[in-house]
Amino acid sequence: MLVLQDIRDQTDRIIHALNKRNLDSKTIIDQILKADAHRRSLQTRLDDLRNEANLIGKQVGNLQREGKKEEAQALMQRSAELKETIKQLTEQLRESEDQLRDLLLTVPNAPAEVVKQGTSADDNEIVGTWGAAAALPEDALPHWEIAKKLDIIDFELGVKVTGSGFPVYKGKGARLQRALINYFLDYNTRYGYEEVQPPHFVNEASGFGTGQLPDKEGQMYYIEKDQLYAIPTAEVPVTNFFRDIILSESELPKKLTAYTPCFRREAGSYGAHVRGLNRLHQFDKVEIVVISHPDQSLAMLDQMVEHVAGLLRSLELPYRILRLCGGDMGFASAMTYDFEVWSAAQRRWLEVSSVSTFDSFQANRLQLRFKDSDGKNRLCHTLNGSSLALPRVVAALLENNWDGAQIHLPEVLHGYTGFSSI
């Protein structure tokens, strides 16, 4: 949620930034400022009446002690009128605050200055590449055919047990999953991230804190009886560790990593782009989360991008890095870099990681603050990234390393899998 004071003080900048998302941002911001002015007017009038009521209370006592009953009675009548007016204004103020909050919740984060305006993924900027795409024959097999041939992933069995988008990993396919998870976690902890194991379900307050609610409730699995949501990513529970917390400046940055399964109801459209492992309702992912000092968050974002790039290089997977345009960014993001790996058999790029900074947007919802050297409480900045999401990494490993008889795994995984090929 945008900070209201920033909207007041930096109106033109925020309108300009939100225009990158193709919103009628001036109308929205004008509505917020108008609602805020009305709320402040009510608050001022209410404060004045309460001060008058308090003053009358003291005067009545003095008049009664002086035996001036008629004057005291007149003031008591005025006090009763004030009490009723204060009651009405208090209700009006509550309604005004609710209206203002509802307006603020409809506004996405303001994109960073470097983010370009755009309407779709076609407008994203390629800011980095690594590796040469594998040269495969025209009849190269996609990963779902390779997995079936080697009997390491059973998509049909997943449909039988649960439904589409819930694959079953078997034998060396299951071992590969476990190996990747352990390798990703070890890689992250080696670079200073503390490993945590969060819950896989969260309450409504947690979904609100990181911006999934009320924006993405249709994409989340919900357990109505217990009023819990299955997590779409470890970002949600891990970032909420710090909800309503005031950190000391010396504690920043906080760097955490976690493995969790991820659950997403809206798996997307039908067709080749969602076949096999391309898009699932349940998948495994290792996440990195950072709670940063505001002055260090952009440098931290650059570090996280290089961290993920190094991980992909160690897997010998050709990749490219995209900086998303305003129209393709998530609701809470101020800037996002997507990593895509090359799928040789499908001849297209597959997203395997998003690394984002949210500035103070999530922290404002979470009331996540730190005490600076002057003793002032300030909002932290939050960042997160996939390090990495497994399904499309597995898809690329299978397709890029298949020689027609076996899959040759990158050397960094041999000690984790216990084998060098499948």
C-alpha positions in Angstrom: 0.0 0.0 0.0 1.4 3.4 -1.0 2.3 5.7 1.9 -0.4 8.4 2.2 2.2 11.1 3.1 4.1 10.2 -0.1 1.0 10.7 -2.1 0.5 14.1 -0.6 4.1 15.2 -0.9 5.0 13.6 -4.2 1.7 13.7 -6.1 3.1 14.4 -9.5 5.9 11.8 -9.3 3.4 9.1 -8.2 0.9 9.9 -10.9 3.7 9.8 -13.5 5.0 6.5 -12.1 1.5 4.9 -12.1 0.9 6.0 -15.6 3.5 3.3 -16.6 0.9 0.7 -15.5 -1.6 2.2 -18.0 -3.9 3.4 -15.2 -6.1 6.6 -15.1 -3.8 7.4 -12.2 -4.6 11.1 -11.9 -8.3 10.3 -11.3 -7.4 7.7 -8.7 -4.9 9.9 -6.9 -7.3 12.9 -7.0 -10.0 10.7 -5.3 -7.5 9.7 -2.6 -6.5 13.3 -1.9 -10.1 14.4 -1.8 -11.0 11.6 0.6 -8.0 12.4 2.7 -8.9 16.1 2.9 -12.4 15.2 4.0 -11.1 12.8 6.6 -8.7 15.5 8.0 -11.4 18.1 8.0 -13.6 15.7 10.1 -10.7 14.9 12.4 -10.0 18.6 12.9 -13.6 19.4 13.7 -13.8 16.4 16.1 -10.7 17.5 17.9 -12.0 21.0 18.3 -15.3 19.7 19.7 -13.6 17.3 22.1 -11.4 20.2 23.4 -14.5 22.3 23.9 -16.2 19.5 25.7 -13.2 19.0 28.0 -13.1 22.7 28.8 -16.8 22.8 29.5 -16.3 19.9 32.0 -13.8 21.9 34.0 -16.0 25.1 33.8 -19.1 23.2 35.1 -17.2 22.0 38.1 -16.0 25.5 39.0 -19.5 27.0 38.5 -21.1 24.4 40.7 -18.5 25.1 43.4 -19.3 28.8 43.1 -23.1 28.2 43.4 -23.8 29.4 39.9 -26.3 26.7 39.1 -28.1 28.3 36.1 -24.8 29.0 34.3 -23.6 25.5 35.1 -26.9 24.0 33.8 -26.6 26.0 30.5 -23.1 24.6 30.0 -24.3 21.1 30.9 -26.9 21.4 28.1 -24.2 22.5 25.7 -22.1 19.5 26.8 -25.0 17.1 26.0 -25.3 18.6 22.6 -21.6 18.3 22.0 -21.6 14.7 23.1 -24.2 13.8 20.5 -22.4 15.7 17.8 -19.1 14.1 18.7 -20.8 10.7 18.5 -22.1 11.5 15.0 -18.7 12.9 13.8 -16.9 9.9 15.2 -19.0 7.6 13.1 -18.5 9.8 10.0 -14.8 9.8 10.6 -14.7 6.0 10.8 -16.6 5.8 7.6 -14.3 8.3 6.0 -11.2 6.3 7.1 -12.7 3.1 5.7 -13.4 4.8 2.4 -9.9 6.2 2.2 -8.3 2.8 3.1 -10.5 1.1 0.4 -9.3 3.6 -2.2 -5.6 3.1 -1.2 -6.0 -0.7 -1.5 -7.0 -0.4 -5.1 -3.8 1.4 -6.1 -0.8 -0.8 -7.1 2.8 0.1 -6.2 4.4 3.0 -8.1 7.0 1.6 -10.6 10.6 2.7 -10.1 12.0 5.5 -12.3 13.9 3.1 -14.5 10.9 1.0 -15.3 9.5 1.7 -18.8 5.8 2.1 -19.7 4.3 -0.9 -21.5 1.2 -2.9 -21.8 2.3 -6.5 -22.0 5.3 -8.9 -21.9 6.1 -7.8 -25.4 7.3 -4.5 -24.0 9.7 -5.9 -21.4 13.4 -5.0 -21.8 16.2 -7.6 -22.2 18.9 -6.4 -19.9 21.2 -9.5 -19.8 21.9 -12.8 -21.5 24.2 -15.8 -20.9 25.1 -19.0 -22.7 24.4 -20.3 -26.2 21.2 -22.1 -26.9 21.7 -25.8 -27.5 21.5 -26.9 -31.1 18.9 -29.7 -31.3 17.4 -31.5 -34.3 14.0 -30.5 -35.6 12.4 -33.6 -34.0 13.9 -33.0 -30.5 11.6 -34.3 -27.8 9.9 -31.9 -25.3 10.4 -32.7 -21.7 7.1 -34.4 -21.2 8.0 -37.0 -23.8 11.4 -37.5 -22.3 10.0 -37.9 -18.9 7.5 -40.5 -20.2 10.2 -42.4 -22.0 12.4 -42.6 -18.9 9.5 -43.1 -16.5 10.6 -40.3 -14.2 7.4 -38.1 -14.2 3.9 -39.5 -14.5 1.4 -36.8 -15.5 -1.5 -39.2 -16.0 -1.1 -40.6 -12.5 -1.3 -37.1 -11.1 -4.5 -36.5 -13.0 -5.9 -39.7 -11.6 -5.0 -38.9 -8.0 -5.8 -35.2 -8.0 -6.2 -33.5 -11.4 -4.2 -31.8 -14.1 -1.4 -29.6 -12.9 -0.3 -32.1 -10.2 2.5 -34.4 -11.6 3.9 -37.4 -9.8 7.7 -37.6 -9.8 9.2 -41.1 -9.8 12.5 -42.8 -9.2 15.4 -40.6 -10.4 12.9 -37.9 -11.2 12.0 -37.7 -7.5 15.6 -37.8 -6.6 16.4 -35.0 -9.0 13.7 -32.8 -7.4 15.1 -33.4 -3.9 18.6 -32.8 -5.2 17.7 -29.5 -6.7 15.9 -28.3 -3.6 19.0 -29.2 -1.4 21.4 -27.6 -3.9 19.4 -24.4 -4.1 19.2 -24.1 -0.3 22.9 -24.8 0.1 23.8 -22.3 -2.6 21.6 -19.6 -0.8 22.9 -20.3 2.7 26.5 -20.2 1.3 25.8 -16.6 0.4 24.5 -15.5 3.8 20.8 -16.4 3.6 19.4 -18.0 6.8 17.4 -21.1 6.0 13.9 -21.2 7.6 11.0 -23.6 7.2 7.7 -21.7 7.2 4.1 -22.9 7.3 2.5 -23.9 4.1 -0.8 -22.2 5.0 -1.4 -18.6 6.1 -4.2 -16.5 7.5 -5.9 -13.6 5.9 -3.7 -11.0 7.6 -0.6 -12.6 6.1 -2.2 -12.6 2.6 -3.0 -8.9 3.0 0.4 -8.0 4.3 2.3 -9.1 1.2 -0.4 -7.9 -1.2 -2.0 -11.2 -2.3 -5.2 -10.1 -0.7 -7.5 -8.6 -1.8 -5.8 -8.6 -5.2 -5.3 -12.4 -5.9 -7.8 -14.3 -3.8 -9.1 -16.0 -6.9 -5.7 -17.5 -7.6 -5.3 -19.0 -4.1 -6.6 -22.2 -2.6 -8.8 -21.4 0.4 -9.8 -23.7 3.3 -13.1 -22.1 4.3 -13.6 -24.1 7.5 -10.3 -22.9 8.9 -10.1 -19.6 7.1 -6.6 -20.4 5.8 -5.0 -20.0 2.4 -2.5 -22.4 0.8 0.6 -20.4 0.1 1.4 -19.4 -3.6 5.0 -18.8 -2.6 7.3 -18.8 0.5 7.4 -15.1 0.2 4.1 -14.8 2.0 4.8 -16.6 5.3 8.5 -15.6 5.4 7.9 -11.8 4.9 5.1 -12.0 7.4 7.5 -13.2 10.1 8.3 -9.4 10.4 4.7 -8.1 10.5 4.2 -5.5 13.3 7.9 -5.7 14.1 10.3 -2.8 14.8 13.9 -3.8 13.9 17.0 -1.9 14.9 19.0 -0.4 12.1 21.9 -2.7 12.9 19.8 -5.8 12.2 19.4 -4.9 8.5 19.5 -6.5 6.1 17.6 -9.6 7.1 18.3 -12.4 4.5 16.2 -15.6 4.5 15.7 -18.6 2.3 13.0 -21.2 2.4 11.9 -24.2 0.4 8.1 -24.8 0.1 5.6 -26.3 -2.2 3.6 -23.6 -3.9 -0.2 -23.8 -4.7 -1.9 -21.7 -7.4 -5.5 -22.3 -8.5 -5.2 -20.3 -11.8 -2.7 -22.3 -13.8 -3.4 -20.4 -17.0 -4.7 -21.1 -20.5 -4.8 -24.4 -22.3 -2.4 -25.5 -25.1 1.3 -26.3 -25.6 2.4 -23.4 -23.3 0.9 -25.2 -20.3 1.8 -28.8 -21.2 4.0 -30.9 -18.9 5.8 -28.9 -16.3 5.3 -25.5 -18.0 2.5 -24.4 -15.6 1.3 -26.3 -12.6 -1.2 -26.0 -9.7 1.4 -27.4 -7.3 5.2 -27.1 -7.6 8.3 -26.8 -5.5 10.3 -23.6 -5.2 13.2 -22.2 -3.1 12.7 -18.5 -2.3 15.0 -15.7 -1.0 13.5 -12.9 1.0 15.3 -9.7 2.1 14.3 -7.0 4.6 16.4 -4.0 3.7 17.2 -0.5 4.8 15.5 1.9 2.2 18.9 3.4 1.2 20.3 -0.1 0.4 17.4 -1.8 -1.3 18.4 -1.0 -5.0 21.9 -2.3 -4.3 20.4 -5.3 -2.7 18.2 -5.9 -5.7 21.3 -5.9 -7.9 23.0 -8.4 -5.6 19.9 -10.7 -5.7 19.8 -10.6 -9.5 23.5 -11.6 -9.7 22.9 -14.3 -7.1 20.2 -15.9 -9.2 22.3 -15.5 -12.4 25.2 -17.3 -10.7 22.9 -20.2 -9.7 21.7 -20.6 -13.3 25.2 -20.5 -14.6 26.2 -23.2 -12.3 23.4 -25.4 -13.8 24.8 -24.5 -17.3 21.4 -23.3 -18.4 21.4 -20.5 -21.0 19.3 -17.6 -19.7 18.2 -14.1 -20.3 17.1 -11.4 -17.9 14.1 -9.1 -18.5 13.2 -5.9 -16.7 9.5 -5.9 -16.7 7.5 -2.9 -18.1 4.9 -1.2 -15.9 2.0 -3.1 -17.5 3.5 -6.6 -16.8 4.6 -6.1 -13.2 2.8 -7.6 -10.2 0.5 -5.4 -8.2 2.9 -4.9 -5.3 6.2 -4.6 -7.2 8.2 -1.4 -7.8 10.6 -3.2 -10.1 10.9 -6.8 -11.3 13.6 -8.8 -13.1 12.5 -12.1 -14.7 14.9 -14.8 -15.5 14.1 -17.1 -18.4 15.9 -20.2 -19.4 16.0 -21.5 -23.0 14.0 -24.6 -23.7 15.7 -26.1 -26.7 13.0 -28.6 -27.7 10.1 -26.2 -27.3 12.2 -23.4 -28.8 11.1 -20.8 -26.4 12.0 -19.1 -23.2 10.6 -20.3 -19.8 10.4 -18.1 -16.8 12.2 -19.7 -13.8 12.6 -16.7 -11.4 11.3 -13.3 -10.6 13.4 -11.0 -8.4 11.5 -7.9 -7.2 11.8 -4.9 -4.9 8.6 -3.7 -3.3 10.1 -0.5 -1.7 7.9 0.3 1.3 4.6 -1.0 -0.3 4.5 -4.3 1.6 6.2 -2.9 4.7 3.4 -0.3 5.0 0.8 -3.0 5.0 2.8 -5.1 7.4 3.8 -2.1 9.6 7.4 -3.5 9.3 9.7 -0.7 10.6 13.2 -0.1 11.9 14.5 2.5 14.3 17.1 4.7 12.7 20.1 6.4 14.4 17.9 9.4 15.3 15.4 7.1 17.1 12.8 7.6 14.4 10.7 4.6 13.3 10.8 4.2 9.4 9.4 1.7 7.0 11.7 -1.0 5.8 12.0 -2.1 2.2 11.2 -5.7 1.2 12.5 -7.8 -1.7 12.2 -11.4 -2.8 13.1 -13.7 -5.6 12.8 -17.3 -6.8 16.1 -19.2 -6.3 14.7 -21.2 -8.0 11.3 -22.5 -9.1 11.8 -26.2 -10.0 9.4 -27.2 -12.8 10.8 -25.2 -15.7 14.3 -25.7 -14.5 13.7 -29.4 -14.7 12.0 -29.0 -18.1 15.1 -27.2 -19.5 17.5 -29.7 -17.9 15.7 -32.6 -19.5 15.4 -31.0 -23.0 18.8 -29.3 -23.2 20.8 -32.3 -22.0 19.0 -35.2 -23.7 21.1 -37.1 -26.2 18.4 -39.5 -27.4 19.3 -42.1 -24.8 20.0 -40.3 -21.5 20.0 -37.0 -19.7 23.5 -35.7 -18.7 23.1 -33.7 -15.5 25.4 -30.7 -14.8 28.3 -31.5 -12.6 27.2 -29.4 -9.6 24.3 -31.8 -9.1 26.2 -35.1 -9.1 27.0 -35.1 -5.4 23.3 -34.3 -4.6 21.7 -36.8 -6.9 24.2 -39.6 -6.5 24.3 -40.1 -10.3 25.5 -38.1 -13.3 22.9 -39.1 -15.8 19.3 -40.5 -16.2 
